Amino acid sequence: MTAKLLVMAFGFVAVALAASAPARAQFFTNYPVIIVPPPPSQNTYAPQPPVPRRAGDSAAAKPPGDQTPATPRCRYMGQTRICN
């Protein structure tokens, strides 16, 4: 009879400790600190500065009567195309 009570008491203590283990795990202080570095930046391309042009170059490149039709300037705002 004493052995049964001792086994039951041991089982009760074991269940009580096992039930409180998840509650104590959230305050675990010896957990290693994990430092995650940020990803590399996506906008690393720097555009080249524009090449200075002389005024005579643009006139020589286009013949005087050649007019190109005006195309609308469009941009995207999200997935919506907005044309001016």
N, C-alpha and C positions, 0 to 999 in steps of 0.2 A: 504494500500500500504506500509506503514511504517512497519507494522507487517510482511509482506512478505519479505521485504528486511532484517529485523532483523533476521528472521528465516533462510533465505538463508546465511546471514553472519555467523550465529552461526553454520550452517551445514558445511560451508566452513572451518571454524576454527576447527571444530571437525574432519573433514576429513584430514586436514593438520596435526593435532596432531597425529591422528591414523596412518598416513602414516610414520611419523618419529619415531614412537615407536620402530619398529624392529631395526632401525639404532642405537637408543640410548641403546637398550638392550645389544648390544655386548660390551658396555663399562660400564656395570652395576658394580659398585664398591663394593656394599654391599653383594655380593654373597658369601655364606659360603665356606670356603676352605675345600675341601674334601681330606683327606690324606688316601691313600690306601696302606696298608702294603704289602710288597712283599710276595709271597707264600713261604712256608717252603722249605728248600733245599731238593733236591731229593736224593742226594748222602750222606746220613747220616750213612751208614753202614761202619764201619771200620773193615777190615779183621783181624782175629786173627793172631798173629805172629806164624810162623811155629815152630813146636815142633822139637827140635834138635834130630836127630837120631844117633844111634851108627852105626859104619861101619859093625858090625856083623849082624845087623837086616835085611838088604836088602839081604844078601847072604842066610840067613836061610829061608826067605820067598819064594824065587824062586828056584825050582830045577835046577840043572846045565844044563840040555838039553832042557829046555822049553824056546824057543825063540818066542816071539810074533811078528807077521808081522808088519813092519813099516807102520803106517798110515800117510797119508799126512796131513800136518798142514794147515788148512783152516781158513780163516777169511773173514769177510764181510766188504766191503767198500760201504756203501749205501745199495743197494739191490743186488750188484754184489758179487758173491762168488769168492774169490781168493785163490787158493791152491798152495803151494810151493812144 
